[in-house]
Amino acid sequence: MNGYEETKYRGERMVADLCAQEGIRLNIYRPSIVYGDSKDGRSLSFRALYYPVRTVLFFKNLYQTDIKENGGKRAKKMGVRLEENGFLHLPIRLEVKADGGINLIPIDFFLQAFLAVMEECLEGGTFHIVNRRLKKIEELIDYAQRLFQISGIRAASSQDIERVLRNALEILFDSYLEAYKPYICDSRIFECAKAESILQKRQIACPDFDFDIFSSCMRYAVASGWGAKLYKMR
């Protein structure tokens, strides 16, 4: 889908060719999008899933400050307003596919799966370490808005986006998320039977990325300054 994925695939092929020549067993692990620990939200990396949420919070803090300190002049130009219930309204549409979603796995599940495959599969192979259920963008939007007291963000079809031109805030938001848009509109289903046969035998299952796990991960991300304060938190 992009240069990042292409370079990973080219790397796989180079290593596979060399291992075949030397008679070395090779396991290739292909995780989907990895987030923090499903139990306590801890993480050392805050890209992928975290970046869109961080961007939304950046806009929230920017326009809340403008409303409180400058009368909301910049916010008004962007269609941003503070609602009576205290939620900040951000008029943003995210383009999604009806059958799309994001495949998310926690780092603790990935580690368990990795070790299980390494120990069980002595003949080598390619293994997709994934969630059997895609997480809909609509659910993630709901989680973010509930947790951070935001409204106005919604999923939209490409037809809806084309019918009503993007507003200024949407254009700005899209510019921040350009690299992540292919994943927001993703509808791929990964073949994972080989990995699943091992994980089922070990009773290792990927947890659903529900609101509680989302909250733990995002609260930890915010508390850590999106990684900037990790050294002080240890």
Backbone bond lengths (Angstrom), bond angles and torsions (degrees), N, CA, C in turn:
res aa  C-N    CA-C-N  psi(-1)  N-CA   C-N-CA  omega(-1)  CA-C   N-CA-C  phi
1 M - - - 1.474 - - 1.523 112.16 -
2 N 1.302 117.88 -21.09 1.467 120.96 -177.82 1.530 109.69 -160.41
3 G 1.327 115.06 177.02 1.461 120.05 -178.17 1.517 113.30 -61.75
4 Y 1.328 116.94 -34.73 1.462 121.52 179.04 1.522 110.44 -60.40
5 E 1.333 116.25 -49.33 1.461 119.70 -179.36 1.531 111.17 -67.80
6 E 1.316 116.75 -34.86 1.470 120.01 -179.76 1.527 111.36 -64.70
7 T 1.331 116.72 -43.57 1.462 119.46 179.79 1.527 111.62 -65.52
8 K 1.331 117.14 -35.61 1.463 119.97 176.62 1.529 110.49 -64.22
9 Y 1.329 115.94 -42.23 1.463 119.57 -179.98 1.527 110.59 -66.05
10 R 1.312 117.50 -42.70 1.471 120.48 178.79 1.535 110.33 -62.07
11 G 1.330 116.33 -38.71 1.465 120.28 177.14 1.520 111.41 -62.67
12 E 1.326 116.51 -41.74 1.472 120.70 177.19 1.526 110.97 -58.33
13 R 1.308 116.18 -45.15 1.470 120.57 -176.42 1.530 111.01 -66.16
14 M 1.320 116.91 -38.96 1.472 120.32 178.87 1.524 110.34 -63.56
15 V 1.340 116.17 -45.82 1.467 120.19 -179.21 1.528 110.54 -67.73
16 A 1.334 117.42 -39.65 1.463 121.23 -179.87 1.526 111.28 -63.00
17 D 1.319 116.71 -41.33 1.470 120.30 179.06 1.522 110.90 -63.58
18 L 1.323 116.45 -43.83 1.463 120.63 -179.03 1.527 111.29 -66.09
19 C 1.331 117.08 -43.32 1.463 120.52 179.90 1.529 111.16 -65.27
20 A 1.327 116.37 -36.54 1.467 119.81 177.80 1.525 110.66 -64.01
21 Q 1.315 116.30 -40.43 1.467 120.83 179.19 1.525 111.64 -65.78
22 E 1.324 116.65 -36.97 1.466 121.41 -174.21 1.530 113.06 -95.24
23 G 1.330 117.02 -3.44 1.460 120.16 -179.78 1.513 113.51 69.89
24 I 1.310 116.86 35.11 1.468 122.05 -178.10 1.526 109.47 -102.42
25 R 1.316 116.12 133.47 1.465 120.23 175.88 1.521 109.54 -63.70
26 L 1.320 115.81 138.14 1.465 120.22 -179.43 1.522 110.73 -131.68
27 N 1.319 115.87 125.28 1.461 122.17 169.51 1.522 108.04 -108.15
28 I 1.322 116.83 126.71 1.455 121.76 174.54 1.526 107.50 -108.67
29 Y 1.329 115.79 121.82 1.459 121.23 -179.25 1.527 108.85 -104.89
30 R 1.307 116.21 126.30 1.457 121.09 179.43 1.533 109.12 -119.62
31 P 1.325 117.47 89.69 1.469 118.79 176.48 1.520 110.32 -77.07
32 S 1.308 116.09 154.25 1.461 119.71 171.42 1.526 107.63 -80.32
33 I 1.308 118.97 -147.38 1.466 120.76 -177.02 1.529 109.35 -79.99
34 V 1.326 115.82 121.97 1.468 121.87 -173.80 1.531 110.08 -98.44
35 Y 1.322 115.68 132.63 1.462 120.57 174.26 1.528 108.89 -118.17
36 G 1.325 118.09 -169.77 1.463 122.24 -174.17 1.521 114.53 -71.96
37 D 1.308 115.73 -172.73 1.464 121.67 -178.56 1.522 110.22 -64.46
38 S 1.327 116.75 132.13 1.466 120.72 -176.41 1.521 112.91 -70.56
39 K 1.324 117.29 -16.21 1.464 120.11 -176.96 1.529 112.85 -91.98
40 D 1.315 116.99 -40.89 1.471 118.47 -176.92 1.527 113.65 -127.97
41 G 1.326 117.96 -0.41 1.461 121.04 176.12 1.507 115.78 80.85
42 R 1.330 117.12 0.13 1.471 119.64 -176.82 1.527 110.93 -63.00
43 S 1.330 114.93 143.85 1.455 120.47 179.15 1.522 109.39 -157.41
44 L 1.321 115.67 156.15 1.465 121.47 174.35 1.527 111.07 -109.30
45 S 1.314 116.41 -6.35 1.460 121.22 -177.88 1.529 109.17 -131.96
46 F 1.334 116.16 140.46 1.460 120.45 -175.47 1.530 111.51 -133.24
47 R 1.337 114.42 46.54 1.459 120.23 174.93 1.537 108.50 -104.71
48 A 1.311 116.63 -159.13 1.471 123.40 175.14 1.537 111.14 49.40
49 L 1.330 117.60 -112.76 1.462 122.28 -177.89 1.526 112.21 -53.20
50 Y 1.323 117.31 -37.30 1.453 122.07 -172.79 1.530 113.35 -73.76
51 Y 1.324 116.49 -32.38 1.472 118.95 -171.02 1.526 113.64 -61.79
52 P 1.350 119.63 -46.43 1.466 118.24 177.71 1.525 113.10 -60.49
53 V 1.326 116.93 -38.51 1.472 120.24 179.02 1.526 109.72 -66.05
54 R 1.306 116.19 -42.59 1.470 119.89 178.36 1.532 110.78 -61.23
55 T 1.327 116.40 -38.67 1.458 120.79 178.94 1.518 111.30 -64.97
56 V 1.326 116.87 -42.88 1.460 121.21 177.68 1.532 110.25 -60.77
57 L 1.326 116.75 -42.69 1.469 120.10 -179.99 1.524 111.58 -68.22
58 F 1.323 116.18 -32.51 1.467 119.62 175.19 1.523 110.18 -60.42
59 F 1.348 116.41 -46.48 1.460 120.23 178.42 1.522 111.25 -65.78
60 K 1.326 116.63 -39.68 1.461 119.22 179.43 1.528 110.95 -59.96
61 N 1.327 116.30 -49.23 1.464 120.06 -178.60 1.531 111.47 -64.75
62 L 1.341 116.08 -37.91 1.460 121.07 -179.19 1.532 111.13 -62.38
63 Y 1.325 116.23 -48.71 1.466 119.31 -174.54 1.525 112.40 -82.24
64 Q 1.325 117.82 -26.55 1.461 119.36 173.05 1.530 110.10 -64.60
65 T 1.304 115.55 -42.58 1.470 119.85 178.00 1.520 110.52 -63.35
66 D 1.332 115.85 -41.31 1.466 120.15 179.00 1.529 111.29 -62.18
67 I 1.330 116.58 -40.66 1.468 120.87 179.94 1.522 111.06 -67.05
68 K 1.327 116.91 -41.68 1.459 121.09 -176.56 1.529 112.55 -75.87
69 E 1.328 117.39 -35.62 1.462 120.12 -171.09 1.521 114.47 -106.90
70 N 1.350 117.36 -22.65 1.467 119.61 -173.81 1.531 113.30 -126.56
71 G 1.321 116.23 14.47 1.454 118.63 178.59 1.517 114.55 76.92
72 G 1.317 117.17 5.66 1.458 121.13 175.13 1.513 115.63 75.71
73 K 1.316 118.30 26.26 1.465 121.09 -177.88 1.531 111.74 -63.40
74 R 1.338 116.64 -46.94 1.466 119.97 -179.89 1.524 110.73 -69.30
75 A 1.320 116.27 -38.01 1.464 120.59 179.52 1.525 110.87 -62.49
76 K 1.324 116.56 -43.39 1.458 120.79 -178.34 1.518 111.13 -61.22
77 K 1.333 117.61 -38.78 1.465 121.18 179.15 1.519 111.27 -62.93
78 M 1.331 116.67 -29.19 1.465 121.57 -178.90 1.524 112.68 -93.59
79 G 1.326 117.18 0.69 1.454 120.06 -178.48 1.513 113.07 77.50
80 V 1.328 116.96 16.81 1.463 122.43 -179.13 1.526 109.04 -90.61
81 R 1.330 115.99 137.57 1.465 119.60 179.73 1.529 110.08 -146.97
82 L 1.312 115.08 156.35 1.459 121.70 176.04 1.513 107.94 -95.39
83 E 1.327 117.93 124.12 1.455 121.84 -177.01 1.523 111.16 -87.96
84 E 1.311 115.74 166.46 1.472 120.85 -176.00 1.523 112.55 -61.86
85 N 1.333 117.78 -31.01 1.466 120.60 -179.54 1.524 112.75 -82.02
86 G 1.353 116.30 4.13 1.456 120.43 178.49 1.518 114.46 91.04
87 F 1.330 117.24 -6.32 1.464 120.89 178.11 1.530 109.20 -75.73
88 L 1.334 116.13 145.06 1.458 120.46 175.62 1.527 108.72 -95.50
89 H 1.322 115.83 125.68 1.464 121.80 -178.43 1.523 109.97 -88.53
90 L 1.348 115.76 116.34 1.465 122.33 177.72 1.535 107.81 -115.07
91 P 1.325 118.91 107.09 1.468 120.95 -176.87 1.531 111.90 -76.52
92 I 1.339 115.48 86.64 1.468 121.07 -176.65 1.524 109.52 -129.92
93 R 1.322 116.17 127.43 1.464 121.63 171.64 1.523 108.92 -104.22
94 L 1.317 115.90 135.70 1.463 121.56 174.83 1.517 108.52 -108.61
95 E 1.321 116.85 125.22 1.460 120.00 179.28 1.525 110.20 -73.98
96 V 1.316 116.95 127.72 1.465 122.23 -179.63 1.524 109.43 -137.07
97 K 1.329 115.71 165.00 1.454 121.93 173.20 1.529 109.01 -99.78
98 A 1.324 115.90 146.68 1.466 119.97 -177.83 1.518 111.80 -59.41
99 D 1.334 117.56 -36.09 1.466 121.59 -179.27 1.521 112.21 -99.66
100 G 1.321 116.68 13.17 1.467 120.41 -175.00 1.513 113.63 -90.42
101 G 1.308 114.93 177.14 1.457 122.57 179.27 1.517 109.22 167.39
102 I 1.311 116.69 176.83 1.463 121.79 -179.27 1.524 108.98 -114.13
103 N 1.323 116.11 134.07 1.457 121.41 179.02 1.522 108.34 -91.31
104 L 1.325 116.51 112.48 1.463 122.32 -172.31 1.524 111.59 -119.68
105 I 1.329 116.04 135.08 1.462 120.63 174.14 1.527 109.22 -133.35
106 P 1.350 117.76 143.88 1.467 120.40 177.34 1.527 110.77 -82.05
107 I 1.300 116.11 155.28 1.466 121.41 -176.87 1.526 111.75 -62.66
108 D 1.335 118.61 -32.98 1.461 120.06 -179.85 1.529 111.23 -68.14
109 F 1.326 117.46 -39.05 1.462 120.95 175.24 1.527 110.29 -65.88
110 F 1.314 117.21 -43.22 1.467 121.25 -179.97 1.527 110.37 -58.84
111 L 1.318 116.99 -44.31 1.464 120.54 -179.80 1.527 111.16 -63.28
112 Q 1.330 117.31 -45.77 1.464 120.81 178.16 1.527 111.38 -60.19
113 A 1.328 115.89 -44.49 1.463 120.93 -179.04 1.523 111.15 -65.44
114 F 1.311 116.40 -43.01 1.463 121.92 179.78 1.525 110.56 -57.76
115 L 1.318 116.30 -49.64 1.471 120.36 -177.96 1.525 111.39 -66.16
116 A 1.335 117.03 -38.83 1.460 120.38 179.94 1.518 111.22 -63.58
117 V 1.318 117.18 -44.55 1.465 121.11 179.62 1.526 110.31 -65.65
118 M 1.311 116.58 -43.10 1.461 120.81 -179.56 1.529 111.29 -59.32
119 E 1.334 116.12 -39.67 1.462 120.47 -177.77 1.528 113.03 -78.95
120 E 1.327 116.54 -31.93 1.465 120.60 -172.73 1.529 113.74 -90.51
121 C 1.331 117.02 -37.56 1.467 119.83 -171.28 1.519 110.40 -97.58
122 L 1.320 115.95 93.30 1.456 120.71 -176.22 1.522 112.80 -84.44
123 E 1.355 116.40 -13.21 1.462 118.94 -179.02 1.528 112.57 -91.08
124 G 1.357 117.08 -6.85 1.458 120.29 179.61 1.521 111.90 83.50
125 G 1.323 115.92 172.94 1.453 120.63 178.77 1.517 111.79 151.77
126 T 1.317 115.39 -177.34 1.464 122.44 178.23 1.522 108.88 -108.43
127 F 1.318 116.44 130.14 1.463 121.31 -173.12 1.528 110.57 -128.75
128 H 1.314 115.21 123.53 1.458 120.60 172.85 1.529 108.26 -89.25
129 I 1.329 115.85 115.70 1.465 121.78 177.08 1.524 106.18 -97.77
130 V 1.332 116.39 99.54 1.456 120.63 -169.38 1.528 111.18 -139.64
131 N 1.318 114.24 173.33 1.459 122.32 173.24 1.522 107.46 -93.31
132 R 1.313 117.30 136.89 1.458 119.91 179.66 1.531 111.88 -71.92
133 R 1.337 116.99 -13.49 1.461 120.90 -178.79 1.521 110.89 -121.31
134 L 1.325 116.39 124.86 1.457 120.87 173.92 1.529 109.36 -71.13
135 K 1.309 116.13 142.02 1.460 120.59 174.67 1.528 108.31 -93.95
136 K 1.318 115.57 119.95 1.453 120.21 -178.24 1.523 111.05 -67.48
137 I 1.328 116.17 143.05 1.457 121.11 178.20 1.529 110.44 -60.11
138 E 1.337 116.11 -35.73 1.454 120.10 178.84 1.528 111.75 -58.30
139 E 1.331 116.73 -37.83 1.464 120.62 178.88 1.524 110.97 -68.33
140 L 1.328 116.32 -41.80 1.461 120.16 179.72 1.526 111.52 -65.40
141 I 1.328 116.50 -38.58 1.465 120.13 176.31 1.529 109.60 -61.79
142 D 1.321 116.68 -44.90 1.465 120.78 179.14 1.521 110.82 -60.66
143 Y 1.330 117.45 -44.72 1.463 121.12 179.35 1.533 110.91 -58.01
144 A 1.340 115.77 -48.98 1.466 120.53 -176.43 1.524 111.77 -64.09
145 Q 1.317 116.41 -41.55 1.463 119.31 -177.85 1.521 111.36 -70.00
146 R 1.336 117.26 -38.09 1.467 120.78 177.81 1.520 110.98 -65.07
147 L 1.323 116.35 -45.13 1.467 120.02 -174.83 1.524 112.23 -70.04
148 F 1.330 116.79 -40.02 1.463 120.24 -172.19 1.525 113.60 -107.23
149 Q 1.326 117.53 13.01 1.468 122.85 175.49 1.531 111.66 54.72
150 I 1.309 113.26 61.02 1.467 122.37 179.69 1.523 108.04 -127.95
151 S 1.310 116.73 150.38 1.457 121.89 173.41 1.523 108.88 -136.51
152 G 1.327 116.29 170.47 1.461 120.56 173.57 1.509 115.73 97.43
153 I 1.328 118.58 -18.06 1.462 120.79 179.89 1.524 108.34 -85.12
154 R 1.324 116.95 133.11 1.457 119.46 -179.80 1.521 110.75 -149.64
155 A 1.321 115.05 155.53 1.461 121.52 175.26 1.520 108.82 -80.79
156 A 1.335 115.59 145.15 1.465 120.19 -178.88 1.520 109.62 -143.93
157 S 1.320 115.43 151.49 1.460 120.91 176.85 1.523 109.72 -78.63
158 S 1.334 116.08 164.61 1.465 119.88 177.50 1.529 110.63 -62.46
159 Q 1.349 116.61 -32.93 1.468 120.29 178.67 1.529 110.75 -65.61
160 D 1.327 116.38 -39.52 1.461 120.94 178.55 1.524 110.12 -65.15
161 I 1.326 116.04 -42.07 1.462 120.29 179.79 1.520 110.57 -63.54
162 E 1.333 117.00 -41.24 1.464 121.19 -179.55 1.521 112.27 -70.70
163 R 1.326 117.01 -32.45 1.465 121.52 -176.48 1.529 111.30 -70.66
164 V 1.311 116.02 -39.05 1.472 120.68 178.95 1.521 108.09 -119.96
165 L 1.308 116.92 117.85 1.458 121.24 -176.06 1.532 111.32 -57.32
166 R 1.331 115.68 148.08 1.457 120.11 178.23 1.522 110.70 -62.36
167 N 1.336 115.35 138.84 1.461 119.09 174.59 1.530 109.31 -81.38
168 A 1.325 115.24 176.24 1.470 120.27 -174.52 1.529 112.06 -61.93
169 L 1.329 116.57 -39.56 1.462 119.67 -179.01 1.531 110.68 -68.29
170 E 1.322 117.21 -38.83 1.464 120.64 178.40 1.520 111.30 -63.78
171 I 1.321 116.87 -41.02 1.464 120.98 178.33 1.528 109.86 -62.20
172 L 1.315 116.30 -43.60 1.467 120.85 179.17 1.520 110.75 -64.92
173 F 1.323 116.49 -44.66 1.469 121.48 179.73 1.527 110.75 -62.15
174 D 1.326 117.08 -44.03 1.468 121.40 178.82 1.523 111.79 -59.82
175 S 1.331 116.84 -36.51 1.466 119.87 -179.87 1.520 111.58 -64.87
176 Y 1.328 117.12 -32.54 1.461 121.52 177.70 1.534 111.08 -72.88
177 L 1.331 116.87 -34.10 1.463 121.29 -172.20 1.523 113.72 -102.34
178 E 1.307 117.89 15.41 1.467 120.81 -174.78 1.525 112.42 -52.99
179 A 1.328 117.98 -43.70 1.469 121.07 -177.27 1.523 112.53 -70.21
180 Y 1.332 117.40 -21.30 1.460 120.96 -176.08 1.529 113.79 -98.70
181 K 1.325 117.46 -7.57 1.466 120.63 -176.11 1.531 113.42 -58.43
182 P 1.368 119.64 -39.38 1.470 118.17 178.35 1.532 112.86 -58.55
183 Y 1.328 117.17 -32.00 1.463 120.05 -179.00 1.526 111.49 -79.52
184 I 1.325 116.88 -32.51 1.457 120.33 177.37 1.526 110.26 -65.32
185 C 1.337 115.84 -31.76 1.473 120.59 179.58 1.526 111.57 -100.02
186 D 1.290 118.51 18.98 1.464 122.21 -174.16 1.525 111.56 -75.81
187 S 1.322 116.71 143.16 1.464 120.76 175.74 1.526 110.98 -136.61
188 R 1.336 117.36 18.64 1.460 120.66 -178.02 1.528 111.63 -72.01
189 I 1.314 115.37 144.09 1.459 122.57 173.00 1.527 106.63 -115.03
190 F 1.318 117.76 127.41 1.457 121.92 -175.17 1.523 112.04 -91.53
191 E 1.314 116.36 136.24 1.465 122.07 175.55 1.521 107.55 -74.80
192 C 1.331 116.82 117.66 1.468 118.75 -173.23 1.522 112.61 -134.73
193 A 1.334 117.20 20.40 1.468 119.97 -175.59 1.524 111.77 -61.13
194 K 1.327 116.89 -38.66 1.472 120.20 -177.14 1.528 111.19 -64.28
195 A 1.322 116.02 -45.18 1.466 119.30 178.00 1.521 111.15 -69.64
196 E 1.327 116.98 -41.29 1.458 121.03 -176.43 1.528 112.57 -62.39
197 S 1.328 116.88 -34.41 1.470 119.00 179.76 1.525 111.19 -62.37
198 I 1.322 116.26 -33.62 1.463 121.19 177.76 1.527 110.65 -77.33
199 L 1.331 117.02 -44.28 1.455 120.96 -176.56 1.525 111.67 -66.79
200 Q 1.312 117.17 -37.90 1.463 120.08 178.00 1.520 111.45 -64.69
201 K 1.325 115.98 -39.06 1.469 119.99 177.53 1.526 111.09 -62.72
202 R 1.337 116.72 -35.67 1.459 121.84 179.54 1.538 112.39 -88.61
203 Q 1.331 116.58 -1.04 1.469 122.56 -178.04 1.535 111.40 58.56
204 I 1.306 114.49 44.00 1.464 121.87 176.76 1.526 107.66 -106.03
205 A 1.318 116.45 119.80 1.460 120.79 -177.93 1.521 110.46 -130.48
206 C 1.314 115.62 144.57 1.465 120.93 179.17 1.526 109.66 -79.71
207 P 1.326 118.35 126.70 1.473 119.71 179.11 1.522 111.23 -72.42
208 D 1.319 115.84 152.29 1.454 120.29 175.26 1.524 109.12 -71.74
209 F 1.308 115.66 138.68 1.467 120.84 -179.88 1.531 108.53 -80.87
210 D 1.328 115.90 82.26 1.453 120.79 -176.49 1.527 111.52 -90.08
211 F 1.327 115.88 -177.44 1.464 120.29 -176.31 1.523 112.15 -63.02
212 D 1.328 117.89 -37.74 1.469 120.55 -179.50 1.527 111.26 -63.61
213 I 1.346 116.93 -44.19 1.465 119.78 179.08 1.520 110.25 -67.05
214 F 1.329 116.81 -43.01 1.465 120.95 176.74 1.531 110.14 -55.81
215 S 1.313 116.68 -46.54 1.465 121.45 -178.32 1.521 111.42 -61.95
216 S 1.336 116.98 -44.77 1.465 120.52 179.52 1.522 110.97 -60.63
217 C 1.320 115.73 -44.72 1.467 120.33 -178.06 1.527 111.63 -65.55
218 M 1.323 116.65 -44.41 1.452 119.88 -176.60 1.525 112.32 -74.12
219 R 1.322 117.27 -35.19 1.468 118.82 176.20 1.527 110.46 -65.12
220 Y 1.335 116.01 -39.25 1.462 118.70 177.72 1.526 110.09 -65.83
221 A 1.327 116.77 -40.51 1.464 120.53 179.97 1.527 110.93 -61.54
222 V 1.325 116.54 -45.22 1.463 120.76 179.95 1.526 110.53 -65.93
223 A 1.336 116.45 -44.48 1.471 120.52 -179.47 1.526 111.51 -62.18
224 S 1.314 116.88 -32.17 1.470 121.00 -178.81 1.523 112.11 -87.22
225 G 1.339 116.72 2.80 1.459 119.38 -177.32 1.504 111.54 64.85
226 W 1.347 115.70 34.62 1.470 122.13 -177.29 1.526 110.90 56.96
227 G 1.341 114.19 37.33 1.463 121.05 175.94 1.505 114.28 105.11
228 A 1.320 118.34 -21.02 1.466 121.45 -175.24 1.534 112.93 -65.06
229 K 1.336 117.75 -27.56 1.466 121.22 -176.13 1.520 113.02 -105.05
230 L 1.324 118.06 10.47 1.465 120.25 -174.41 1.521 112.20 -57.97
231 Y 1.308 118.90 -41.11 1.467 121.57 -178.01 1.535 110.09 -61.68
232 K 1.331 116.80 -39.03 1.471 120.29 -179.03 1.522 111.60 -73.55
233 M 1.356 117.63 -24.67 1.457 120.62 -177.29 1.513 112.57 -81.08
234 R 1.324 118.25 -13.88 1.480 120.56 -176.55 1.520 110.23 -80.83
